[in-house]
Amino acid sequence: QAKKKPPPAMKGPSLAEVATAKVREAQRLVRLQRSYEAEGVAGDAKALFGRLEDQSGIADANYFLLQAALLEERINDGAKIAEEGLELARKSGNKLDEVKMLRASLLVKLAEGKPLDALEIAAKAEGLLVTLEKNHKEAGEVLLLVAQAHMLQGTTVGQQAALNAALQAVDHFAKAEEGRGEADSWRVVGDARVALGKFEDGLRATEAAMVICVDCGDEVGQALCLLSLSKAHLVRGLPLKAKKASEKALNLFHEQSSDLLAAAALEILVQALIGQEQRKEALQRAKQELLSFLGSGDKWAVPRMRGCLVTALRSMDRKKEALSEAERALEAAEELTRGQASPVPSTLVVEAMKHVAVLNMLTGKVDKAKELADRFLPMCRQLGDLEGETLMNELIGRAVQERGVFEEKAAKELEAEELILQLKDAMLARDGPSFKSVLEKCYENENVFTENVEEIISPVIETDPEGLYEFFLRNQPEKWKINPEEDRKSFDNSTSFDRRLMYYAFRLGAMGYGPGFRLIKSAHRLGKDLASSQGAGTLNLMDTCPDWEERVFWHPGILDCVLQVGAVRGMPDEYMESTKIKAPEPPEVS
């Protein structure tokens, strides 16, 4: 009997295929700004290509190792990788590898904030590409970096040059049938057009990038497009659209475990919510994201996450809390970059220092603010940060010109805060005379606001509500004394009305109020006849109202409802509050 042949052995991927797959994964991780993982995967790829003695593969791996280093602001490490890679490429005579390493050097110059030096390197790379056979993909990659260099200049001429370079990159990537590169180029086109004030054209370019990403299944590209769209909507003053796009981007970045890009999306989301006057929601969202992130997220995202919280607190005028968070963000940024030898200041440190300097000024610490601004100004110049440079010059000028105004305002706010804390201490100690004296000062101080008192006193009241209520009644200032018993007697013979039936009656009387003007919670008529009676009621804003309504001193809905309470004096008794009452029939119309 003939022996059966054994089945053919299953072949796994070759060493070259594994190395190439690792390079692709490193590229994906770099796009997601997951620097630690990208460095590990690119290092593995480099080792595999080294075993294969594949110099081109090593150049590819080095390019992503360099990008991982730059994400962590290790510019010297990146420069070393670029120099060594360029030297090897020139020794081997491989011009394509030399172009790749010139691109790496170009990235280093962009990280150093030197766009003109970057453009000189780009010109060398373009010169080499002319001598090679048409390599549209490599030409597109160089042009994308050229566009970034022009955008970094921050001028209209630079933005127009960036637009031209990005459009050329689109053409090259389309010829190379490279969908990811084409989408990235359209995104840069969109950013350049928005910077030039051509919002509609910019949005169309970004939407074109989104379509390409969907067609080629590029989920990272889709999230990046949503981030660009949210920025464009915010710049144009469309916070609702910016909110929707940034929320989608935030969720996608969470799914892809990209903490740094999630922080970038959160920055836009917080600003969009503030633009919609939803400051409380912005603060809640910033706190929620930070709490869920601490302990398990990418440490390089911590300063940016805290920066989002600072922005939300500043929008609510909670300057001291904002300053505390800004100092924490600065501390986290300095901890990350401590010990790193770098030719330029850390952008993370600079961004955190901006917040700290401004908030020191706003809290009346003028000398500290000026000291920080003087220290920060040369850093901005070194990074080419024109916006930061302008801000610090303005801060230094204000510190000199308006020192007295800031200090006086801060002193009044500090006095108000100390009064509230004294009130809290008097309540805790049950010190009646001190409580009475401090409460009178609180009533007379225009900088003591109800919401600030509630925030500090509420936890104390919750420990003994009844006892502290009696303590409050016993220790009121004579000038502001109230007598709840006397007030209560007025309600003994009062008539209470059901608010739903009351508004039904108003509607029958041709006064149909909308939701924003139906703010009466309870309504009462004190007295029997119209001539001698009084109207009384409790009013409150809707739970779903935007933040701005809570800050308006004379709210139109509340003012109107005060008049509605007065109208209760003439309300028929059939609209009284009762579980048995049914809505009366509408009057007959003759």
C-alpha positions in Angstrom: 0.0 0.0 0.0 1.4 3.4 -1.0 2.2 5.8 1.8 0.2 9.0 1.8 2.1 12.2 1.3 2.1 14.5 4.4 0.1 17.7 4.0 2.3 20.7 3.1 3.5 22.7 6.0 1.7 26.1 6.7 4.0 29.0 5.9 4.0 32.0 8.3 4.9 35.5 7.2 8.5 36.1 6.3 10.8 38.2 8.4 10.6 41.0 5.8 6.7 40.9 5.9 6.8 41.1 9.8 9.2 44.1 9.7 7.1 45.9 7.1 3.9 45.3 9.1 5.6 46.7 12.2 6.6 49.9 10.3 2.9 50.3 9.2 1.8 49.9 12.8 4.5 52.4 14.0 3.1 54.9 11.4 -0.5 54.4 12.8 0.7 54.9 16.4 2.6 58.0 15.5 -0.5 59.5 13.8 -2.4 58.7 17.1 0.5 60.4 19.0 1.0 57.2 21.1 4.7 57.9 21.4 5.8 55.2 23.8 4.2 52.3 21.9 5.3 53.8 18.5 8.9 53.9 19.7 8.8 50.3 20.8 7.2 49.0 17.6 9.6 51.1 15.4 12.6 49.8 17.4 11.4 46.2 16.8 11.1 47.0 13.1 14.6 48.5 12.9 16.1 45.4 14.6 14.3 43.1 12.1 15.5 45.2 9.1 19.0 45.1 10.6 19.0 41.3 10.6 17.9 41.5 6.9 20.5 44.2 6.2 17.8 46.2 4.6 19.0 49.9 4.7 15.8 51.3 3.3 13.8 49.5 5.9 16.0 50.8 8.6 15.5 54.4 7.2 11.7 53.9 7.4 12.0 52.6 11.0 14.3 55.5 12.0 11.8 58.0 10.6 9.1 56.8 13.0 11.6 56.5 15.9 12.4 60.2 15.3 8.7 61.2 15.3 8.1 59.3 18.6 11.0 61.2 20.1 9.6 64.5 18.9 6.2 63.8 20.4 7.9 63.6 23.8 9.8 66.8 23.0 13.2 65.0 22.9 14.5 67.2 20.1 18.1 66.3 20.6 17.4 62.6 20.3 15.4 63.3 17.2 18.2 65.4 15.7 20.7 62.6 16.4 18.5 60.0 14.6 18.2 62.3 11.6 21.9 63.0 11.4 23.0 59.4 11.7 20.3 58.3 9.2 21.4 61.0 6.7 25.0 60.0 7.0 24.3 56.3 6.4 22.0 57.1 3.4 24.8 59.3 1.8 27.4 56.6 2.3 25.2 53.9 0.7 24.4 56.3 -2.2 20.7 55.6 -1.8 19.1 58.9 -2.8 15.6 57.8 -1.8 16.7 57.0 1.7 18.5 60.4 1.7 15.2 62.1 0.9 13.6 60.3 3.8 16.2 61.4 6.2 16.0 65.0 4.9 12.3 64.8 5.7 13.4 63.7 9.2 15.7 66.7 9.5 12.9 68.9 8.3 10.6 67.6 11.1 13.4 68.5 13.7 13.5 72.1 12.4 9.7 72.4 12.6 9.9 71.1 16.2 12.6 73.8 17.0 10.3 76.5 15.5 12.6 77.2 12.6 10.4 77.2 9.5 13.0 79.0 7.3 15.6 76.3 8.1 13.0 73.7 7.4 12.2 75.2 4.0 16.0 75.1 3.0 16.1 71.4 3.8 12.9 70.8 1.8 14.5 72.5 -1.2 17.4 70.0 -1.0 15.0 67.1 -0.8 13.0 68.4 -3.8 16.3 68.8 -5.7 17.1 65.1 -5.1 13.6 64.0 -6.1 14.2 65.7 -9.5 17.1 63.3 -10.2 15.1 60.2 -9.3 12.3 58.6 -11.3 8.9 60.1 -10.5 8.2 59.2 -6.9 4.8 60.9 -6.3 4.4 59.5 -2.8 7.7 60.9 -1.5 7.1 64.2 -3.3 3.7 64.5 -1.6 5.3 63.8 1.8 7.9 66.5 1.3 5.2 69.0 0.2 3.1 68.3 3.2 6.0 69.3 5.5 6.6 72.4 3.3 3.0 73.4 3.9 3.5 73.0 7.7 6.6 75.1 7.6 4.8 77.9 5.7 1.8 77.7 8.2 4.3 78.0 11.1 5.4 81.4 9.8 2.0 82.8 10.8 1.7 85.3 8.0 -0.9 85.6 5.2 1.9 85.1 2.6 2.9 81.9 4.5 -0.6 80.7 4.7 -1.1 81.2 0.9 2.2 79.3 0.2 1.0 76.5 2.5 -2.2 76.3 0.6 -0.3 76.0 -2.7 2.1 73.4 -1.4 -0.8 71.3 0.1 -2.7 71.4 -3.3 0.4 70.1 -5.0 0.7 67.4 -2.4 -3.0 66.4 -3.2 -2.0 66.0 -6.9 1.0 63.9 -6.1 -0.8 61.5 -3.7 -3.7 61.1 -6.1 -1.2 60.1 -8.9 0.4 57.6 -6.4 -3.1 56.3 -5.4 -2.1 56.9 -1.8 -5.5 57.6 -0.1 -4.1 58.4 3.4 -1.7 61.0 2.0 -4.4 62.5 -0.2 -6.7 62.9 2.8 -4.0 64.4 5.0 -3.2 66.9 2.2 -6.9 67.9 1.8 -7.0 68.5 5.6 -4.0 70.8 5.4 -5.7 72.6 2.4 -8.7 73.0 4.7 -6.6 74.4 7.6 -4.9 76.9 5.3 -8.1 78.1 3.7 -9.7 78.6 7.2 -6.5 80.5 8.3 -7.0 82.7 5.2 -10.7 83.4 6.1 -12.1 81.2 3.4 -14.3 79.2 5.7 -16.6 77.6 3.2 -13.8 76.5 1.0 -11.9 75.1 4.0 -14.9 73.1 5.2 -15.3 71.6 1.7 -11.7 70.6 1.6 -11.9 68.9 5.1 -15.1 67.2 4.1 -13.3 65.9 0.9 -10.6 64.5 3.2 -13.3 62.8 5.3 -14.9 61.1 2.3 -11.5 59.7 1.2 -10.8 58.4 4.8 -14.2 56.6 4.8 -13.5 55.1 1.4 -10.1 53.7 2.4 -11.2 52.7 5.9 -8.9 55.1 7.6 -10.4 55.5 11.1 -7.5 57.6 12.4 -7.9 60.0 9.5 -11.7 60.3 10.1 -11.1 61.4 13.7 -8.4 63.9 12.6 -10.8 65.3 10.0 -13.5 65.8 12.7 -10.9 67.6 14.9 -10.1 69.9 12.0 -13.8 70.5 11.3 -14.4 71.4 15.0 -11.6 73.9 14.9 -12.9 75.5 11.7 -16.4 75.8 13.2 -15.1 77.3 16.4 -13.0 79.9 14.5 -16.1 80.8 12.4 -18.2 81.3 15.5 -20.4 78.2 15.2 -20.1 76.6 18.7 -22.9 74.2 18.2 -21.3 72.6 15.2 -17.9 72.7 16.8 -19.4 70.9 19.8 -20.9 68.1 17.7 -17.7 67.5 15.7 -15.4 67.7 18.7 -17.6 65.2 20.7 -17.4 62.7 17.8 -13.7 63.2 17.5 -13.3 62.8 21.3 -15.2 59.5 21.3 -13.1 58.2 18.3 -9.9 59.1 20.0 -11.0 57.3 23.1 -11.8 54.2 21.1 -8.3 54.4 19.6 -6.6 55.0 23.0 -5.1 58.3 21.8 -5.0 60.4 25.0 -3.1 63.3 23.5 -5.5 63.8 20.6 -8.5 63.2 23.0 -7.1 66.2 25.0 -6.9 68.2 21.8 -10.6 67.4 21.1 -11.6 68.2 24.7 -10.0 71.6 24.3 -12.3 72.4 21.4 -15.3 70.9 23.1 -14.8 73.0 26.3 -14.4 76.2 24.2 -17.5 75.3 22.2 -19.6 74.7 25.3 -18.4 78.0 26.7 -19.4 79.6 23.4 -22.9 78.3 23.9 -23.0 79.7 27.4 -23.0 76.2 28.9 -20.2 76.9 31.3 -21.3 74.4 34.0 -21.4 71.6 31.5 -17.9 72.6 30.2 -16.5 72.4 33.7 -18.3 69.2 34.5 -17.0 67.6 31.2 -13.4 68.8 31.8 -13.5 67.4 35.4 -15.0 64.1 34.2 -12.4 63.6 31.5 -9.5 64.5 33.8 -10.7 62.1 36.6 -11.2 59.2 34.2 -7.8 59.8 32.7 -5.6 60.3 35.8 -3.7 57.2 36.8 -4.2 55.2 33.6 -3.7 57.6 30.7 -0.7 59.0 28.8 1.2 61.3 31.2 2.0 63.6 28.2 -1.7 64.5 28.0 -2.0 65.5 31.7 -0.9 69.2 31.2 -3.4 69.6 28.3 -6.2 68.0 30.2 -5.6 70.3 33.2 -5.5 73.2 30.7 -9.0 72.4 29.7 -10.1 72.5 33.3 -8.4 75.9 33.7 -10.3 77.3 30.6 -13.6 76.1 32.1 -12.9 77.6 35.5 -11.8 80.9 34.0 -15.1 81.1 32.0 -16.9 80.9 35.4 -14.7 83.6 36.9 -13.3 81.1 39.5 -9.9 82.6 39.1 -8.2 81.2 42.3 -9.2 77.6 41.4 -8.1 78.2 37.8 -4.7 79.5 39.1 -4.3 76.4 41.3 -5.1 74.0 38.3 -2.8 76.0 36.0 0.1 75.7 38.5 -0.6 71.9 38.6 -0.5 71.8 34.8 2.8 73.7 34.8 4.2 71.3 37.5 3.2 68.3 35.4 4.8 69.8 32.2 8.0 70.6 34.0 8.2 67.1 35.5 7.9 65.6 32.0 10.6 67.7 30.5 13.0 67.8 33.5 16.5 66.6 32.6 15.9 66.8 28.9 18.5 68.7 27.0 16.7 70.6 24.3 17.6 73.5 22.1 14.2 75.1 22.5 11.7 75.5 25.4 9.0 72.9 25.9 5.7 73.8 24.2 3.9 72.1 27.1 5.7 74.2 29.7 5.1 77.4 27.6 1.4 76.7 27.2 1.0 76.1 31.0 3.0 79.2 31.8 0.7 81.3 29.7 -2.3 80.4 31.9 -0.3 80.9 35.2 1.0 84.4 34.1 -2.5 85.6 33.1 -4.2 84.2 36.2 -1.6 85.8 38.5 -2.5 89.1 36.9 -6.3 88.5 37.3 -5.9 87.6 41.0 -4.0 90.8 41.7 -0.5 89.2 41.9 0.9 91.8 39.5 4.6 91.5 40.3 4.4 87.7 40.0 2.6 88.0 36.6 5.2 90.5 35.3 8.0 88.3 36.4 6.5 85.3 34.6 5.8 87.3 31.5 9.4 88.6 31.4 10.6 85.0 31.7 8.2 83.7 29.2 8.6 86.3 26.4 12.0 85.1 25.1 10.7 81.5 25.1 7.8 82.6 22.8 10.3 84.3 20.5 12.5 81.2 20.4 9.5 79.0 19.5 8.1 81.5 17.0 4.9 81.8 19.0 3.6 85.1 17.8 0.3 84.8 19.7 2.1 84.1 23.0 4.6 86.9 22.4 1.8 89.4 21.8 0.0 88.2 25.0 3.1 88.5 27.2 3.9 92.0 25.8 0.3 93.0 26.6 0.6 91.5 30.1 3.8 93.4 30.8 2.2 96.7 29.7 -0.9 96.1 31.8 1.2 95.3 34.8 2.9 98.7 34.6 -0.2 100.8 33.7 -3.0 99.2 35.7 -1.2 97.9 38.8 -3.5 99.8 41.2 -6.7 98.6 39.5 -5.8 94.9 39.6 -4.5 95.1 43.2 -7.6 97.0 44.5 -10.0 94.5 42.8 -8.1 91.5 44.1 -8.0 93.0 47.6 -11.9 93.4 47.6 -12.3 89.9 46.4 -10.0 88.6 49.0 -11.9 90.5 51.7 -15.2 89.0 50.5 -13.7 85.5 50.6 -12.3 86.0 54.1 -15.8 87.2 55.3 -17.4 84.0 54.0 -14.8 81.9 55.7 -15.3 83.8 59.0 -19.0 83.2 58.6 -18.4 79.5 58.2 -16.1 79.4 61.3 -18.7 81.3 63.4 -21.4 78.7 62.4 -19.1 75.8 63.2 -18.3 77.3 66.6 -21.9 78.4 67.2 -20.5 81.8 68.1 -23.6 84.0 67.9 -22.1 87.5 68.4 -19.3 86.8 65.8 -21.9 85.3 63.4 -24.2 88.4 63.7 -21.3 90.8 63.1 -19.9 89.0 60.1 -23.3 88.4 58.6 -24.0 92.1 58.7 -20.7 92.8 56.9 -21.6 90.1 54.3 -24.9 91.8 53.6 -23.2 95.2 53.1 -20.3 93.9 51.0 -21.0 94.2 47.3 -18.4 91.5 46.5 -20.1 88.8 48.6 -22.2 86.8 46.2 -24.9 84.3 47.1 -23.5 81.5 45.0 -20.1 81.8 46.7 -21.7 81.8 50.2 -23.8 78.7 49.3 -20.7 76.8 48.0 -18.8 77.3 51.3 -21.7 77.2 53.8 -23.9 74.4 52.4 -21.7 71.5 53.7 -21.9 73.1 57.2 -25.7 73.4 57.1 -26.1 69.8 56.0 -24.5 68.6 59.3 -27.4 70.1 61.4 -30.1 71.8 59.2 -32.6 72.4 62.0 -30.1 73.5 64.7 -28.3 75.9 62.4 -31.6 77.3 61.1 -32.5 78.2 64.7 -29.0 79.5 65.3 -29.5 81.8 62.2 -32.8 83.1 63.4 -31.4 83.9 66.9 -28.4 85.7 65.6 -29.6 88.0 62.8 -28.3 91.6 62.5 -30.9 94.1 63.8 -30.8 96.0 60.6 -31.7 92.9 58.5 -33.9 91.0 61.0 -36.7 88.8 59.7 -39.5 87.1 61.7 -40.7 83.9 60.0 -43.5 83.5 62.5 -45.0 86.9 61.6 -44.6 86.1 57.9 -46.2 82.7 58.4 -49.4 84.2 60.0 -50.0 86.0 56.7 -50.3 82.6 55.0 -52.8 81.1 57.5 -55.7 82.6 55.7 -54.1 82.6 52.2 -55.4 80.9 49.1 -52.9 78.7 47.2 -53.3 78.1 43.5 -52.3 75.1 41.4 -49.6 76.5 39.0 -50.8 74.4 36.0 -54.4 75.6 36.5 -53.1 79.1 37.0 -51.3 79.1 33.6 -54.3 77.5 32.1 -56.3 80.5 33.3 -53.8 82.9 31.9 -54.0 81.2 28.5 -57.8 81.5 28.6 -57.3 85.2 29.2 -55.2 85.5 26.0 -51.9 85.4 27.9 -50.3 82.1 26.8 -46.8 82.1 28.3 -43.9 80.1 26.8 -41.6 77.8 29.0 -39.1 80.6 29.7 -41.9 82.7 31.2 -43.7 80.0 33.3 -41.3 80.2 36.2 -43.8 80.4 39.1 -43.4 77.4 41.3 -46.0 78.3 43.9 -48.5 81.2 44.0 -50.6 82.5 47.0 -53.2 85.2 47.6 -52.8 86.8 51.0 -56.2 88.3 52.0 -59.7 87.9 50.8 -60.7 90.9 48.7 -58.8 92.4 45.7 -58.3 95.8 47.3 -56.5 94.6 50.4 -54.9 91.4 49.2 -51.3 90.7 48.3 -49.8 88.2 45.9 -46.9 86.0 47.0 -45.0 83.3 45.2 -41.8 81.4 44.6 -39.9 81.8 41.4 -37.1 79.7 39.9 -35.4 79.4 36.5 -35.8 76.2 34.6 -33.4 73.4 35.3 -32.4 73.2 31.6 -31.7 76.9 31.2 -28.3 77.9 29.8 -25.7 79.4 32.1 -26.1 82.9 31.0 -29.7 83.1 32.4 -28.3 82.4 35.9 -25.9 85.3 35.6 -28.4 87.9 34.4 -29.2 90.3 37.2 -32.6 91.4 35.9 -33.8 88.2 34.1 -36.8 89.0 31.7 -38.7 85.9 32.6 -38.3 86.5 36.4 -39.4 90.1 36.0 -42.5 89.1 34.1 -43.4 86.4 36.6 -43.3 89.0 39.4 -46.1 90.7 37.5 -47.9 87.4 37.1 -47.8 86.9 40.9 -49.5 90.3 41.3 -52.2 89.0 38.9 -52.9 86.1 41.2 -54.8 88.6 43.5 -57.6 88.5 40.9 -57.5 84.8 40.3 -61.0 83.0 40.7 -61.1 80.5 43.6 -61.9 77.6 41.3 -58.2 77.6 40.4 -57.2 76.8 44.0 -54.7 74.1 44.6 -56.6 70.9 45.2 -56.3 67.3 44.1 -60.0 67.2 43.2 -60.0 70.2 41.0 -60.4 69.7 37.3 -59.6 72.2 34.7 -62.6 74.5 34.2 -64.4 74.5 30.9 -63.4 77.4 28.6 -65.9 80.2 28.5 -68.5 80.3 25.8 -67.6 82.6 22.9 -70.6 84.6 21.7 
